[in-house]
Amino acid sequence: MTEAAPRLPQYQFLYETLRQQLHNGIYEIGSLLPSEKELQQAYKLTQPTIRQALSMLAEEGYIKKYQGKGSVVLPLPVGSGMLSIEPHSHHDLKNAPEIQTEILTRGMTSSFPPDFLFQPEQTAASFYYIERLRTVNKEVVFYERIALPASELPNFHRITLENKSLFDTLRKRYNVIVKGGEEKVWAMTAPNEIAHLMRIPTGKPILRLEKKIETNRPHLSFFSSLFACTNKYLLKGRF
């Protein structure tokens, strides 16, 4: 039986609210967010809750906190979700980049992929399987395969994921919050199939990242197998 979606913690609610306001341009770059005292009065939350939400925004690059001054709004981070994209040199992003997410396989149900490094406890269960590309200025930065337990995410297959953050979607629709997990990273050369999908020469050096991602639900972990080109862009995230 699918568990009822838990309510968001108060700090997470405030984080989501402020994050959405920043994406909507309510606060200009270089301006100050409301002070901690103003946020306390507006949302009826405690100071530790306010500070936890602001710390999350700072860690993800939305604001910079200054002692005695407040929280200054920064340009929106490049990318979305837990994994953002950062150039080796900021000169590479002097013009606004065109970031696209292309869904290759859309949330079909299947058995768990046998070649994923991390395996679930119940491999016989049904999983939603997604394949996607993330591009910057039409150049592929990473190709990712994701497996999510179907029993925990009703009607997930109906959701459109093009140019959307998977992690934002899970938070907003299912109150699923990523809490941490395990990952392994290693260098390799691109085999034919991966090279074709990433539009790069066979044998080009790439990185492979395998993750088991744990959430606020005890029976909902999901899994990622990601291949990345990092010659122009770094992958940056909080995990």
C-alpha positions in Angstrom: 0.0 0.0 0.0 1.3 3.4 -0.9 2.1 5.6 2.1 0.4 9.0 2.5 2.6 11.9 1.5 4.1 13.5 4.6 3.7 17.2 5.2 6.7 19.3 4.5 8.8 20.4 7.5 8.4 24.1 8.2 12.0 25.0 7.1 11.4 23.1 3.8 8.1 25.0 3.3 9.9 28.3 3.7 12.8 27.2 1.5 10.3 26.2 -1.3 8.4 29.5 -0.9 11.5 31.7 -1.1 13.1 29.6 -3.8 9.9 30.0 -6.0 9.9 33.7 -5.4 13.5 34.0 -6.5 12.7 32.0 -9.7 9.8 34.3 -10.3 12.0 37.4 -10.1 10.3 38.9 -7.1 13.7 39.8 -5.6 16.2 41.5 -7.9 19.8 40.3 -8.2 21.9 42.2 -5.6 18.9 43.1 -3.5 18.3 41.9 0.1 15.8 39.2 1.1 13.6 40.2 4.0 15.5 40.1 7.3 15.2 37.1 9.6 12.9 39.1 11.9 10.7 40.1 9.0 10.4 36.5 7.8 9.6 35.4 11.4 6.7 37.9 11.5 5.5 37.1 8.0 5.5 33.3 8.3 5.1 32.9 12.1 8.2 30.6 12.2 11.0 30.4 14.7 14.5 31.9 14.2 16.2 28.4 13.9 13.6 27.5 11.2 14.3 30.7 9.3 18.0 30.2 9.5 17.8 26.6 8.3 15.8 27.6 5.2 18.2 30.5 4.4 21.2 28.2 4.8 19.7 25.8 2.2 19.3 28.7 -0.2 22.9 29.8 0.4 24.3 26.3 -0.1 22.5 26.0 -3.4 23.8 29.4 -4.6 20.6 31.5 -4.5 21.8 33.9 -1.9 24.9 35.0 -0.1 24.7 35.7 3.7 26.6 38.6 5.2 27.0 39.1 8.9 25.3 42.3 9.9 23.9 43.0 6.4 21.6 40.1 5.5 21.0 37.8 2.6 21.9 39.2 -0.9 20.2 37.7 -3.9 22.5 36.1 -6.4 21.9 35.2 -10.1 19.9 32.0 -10.4 22.1 28.9 -10.3 22.7 27.2 -13.7 20.9 23.9 -13.7 18.3 22.5 -11.3 17.6 19.9 -8.7 20.5 18.5 -6.7 22.9 18.7 -9.6 23.8 22.0 -11.2 26.2 22.8 -14.0 29.1 25.3 -13.5 31.6 26.3 -16.2 35.3 25.9 -15.6 35.6 29.6 -16.3 32.8 32.2 -15.8 33.9 33.7 -19.1 32.2 30.7 -20.7 28.8 32.0 -19.4 29.1 35.7 -20.4 25.9 35.2 -22.3 22.9 33.5 -20.8 23.2 29.7 -21.5 20.4 27.7 -23.1 19.8 24.8 -20.8 17.5 22.0 -22.0 16.4 18.7 -20.6 15.5 16.1 -23.3 13.5 13.1 -22.1 14.5 10.0 -24.2 12.4 7.4 -22.3 9.3 8.7 -20.4 8.5 7.1 -17.1 7.7 3.6 -18.5 7.4 0.8 -15.9 9.9 -2.0 -16.1 12.0 -4.3 -13.9 15.1 -2.8 -12.3 18.1 -2.2 -14.6 20.6 -5.0 -13.9 23.6 -2.9 -14.8 23.1 -0.3 -12.1 25.8 -0.4 -9.5 23.4 0.0 -6.5 20.5 -2.4 -6.3 17.2 -2.1 -4.4 16.2 -4.6 -1.7 13.3 -5.8 -3.9 14.6 -6.1 -7.4 11.4 -7.8 -8.6 9.3 -4.7 -7.9 8.1 -2.5 -10.7 10.1 0.7 -11.4 9.5 3.8 -13.4 12.5 4.1 -15.8 13.6 7.4 -17.2 16.4 8.3 -19.6 17.3 12.0 -20.1 19.9 14.3 -21.6 20.9 17.7 -20.1 22.4 20.1 -22.7 23.9 23.5 -22.5 23.8 25.5 -25.7 22.8 22.2 -27.5 26.0 20.4 -26.2 25.3 17.3 -24.1 26.7 17.7 -20.6 25.3 14.5 -19.2 23.1 11.4 -20.0 21.2 9.9 -17.1 19.1 6.9 -16.4 16.8 6.9 -13.3 14.8 4.2 -11.7 12.0 5.0 -9.2 9.7 2.6 -7.3 6.3 2.7 -9.1 4.3 1.7 -6.1 5.3 4.9 -4.2 4.6 7.4 -6.9 1.0 7.0 -8.3 0.4 8.5 -11.7 4.0 9.5 -12.1 4.0 8.4 -15.7 1.5 11.2 -16.6 3.9 13.9 -15.5 5.8 15.9 -18.2 9.5 16.2 -17.3 10.9 18.1 -20.2 13.0 21.0 -18.9 11.9 20.4 -15.4 13.8 19.4 -12.3 12.9 15.8 -11.3 13.7 16.7 -7.7 11.4 19.7 -7.7 8.7 17.6 -9.2 9.0 15.0 -6.5 8.9 17.7 -3.8 5.9 19.6 -5.1 3.7 16.7 -6.2 4.6 14.0 -3.6 6.3 15.8 -0.7 9.3 13.7 -1.3 12.5 15.2 0.0 16.0 14.0 -0.7 17.8 13.3 2.5 21.2 11.9 1.3 22.5 8.6 0.0 25.5 6.9 -1.5 27.4 7.5 -4.7 30.5 6.2 -6.6 32.3 8.0 -9.3 34.9 6.8 -11.8 36.5 7.8 -15.1 36.0 5.7 -18.2 36.0 6.0 -22.0 32.7 6.3 -23.8 31.5 3.0 -25.3 29.7 3.1 -28.7 26.1 3.3 -27.3 26.8 6.0 -24.7 28.9 8.0 -27.2 26.1 7.9 -29.7 23.5 9.2 -27.1 25.9 11.9 -25.9 26.9 12.9 -29.5 30.6 12.5 -28.8 33.4 10.3 -30.3 33.6 6.7 -29.1 36.5 6.4 -26.6 36.2 10.0 -25.4 37.0 10.3 -21.6 33.9 10.7 -19.5 32.8 10.3 -15.9 30.3 7.8 -14.6 28.3 8.5 -11.4 26.2 5.9 -9.7 23.8 6.9 -6.9 21.4 5.5 -4.5 19.3 8.4 -3.3 17.4 8.2 0.0 14.3 10.3 0.8 12.1 11.2 3.8 10.1 8.1 3.1 11.6 4.9 4.5 10.5 2.8 1.6 11.3 5.2 -1.2 14.8 5.3 -2.5 15.6 5.8 -6.2 18.6 5.2 -8.3 20.7 7.0 -10.9 23.3 6.0 -13.4 24.8 9.1 -15.0 27.5 9.7 -17.7 29.0 13.1 -18.0 31.4 15.2 -20.1 33.2 17.6 -17.8 35.7 19.1 -20.2 33.8 22.4 -20.3 31.4 22.2 -17.3 31.7 21.0 -13.7 28.8 19.1 -12.1 28.1 20.7 -8.7 25.6 19.5 -6.2 24.6 19.0 -2.5 24.2 15.3 -1.7 
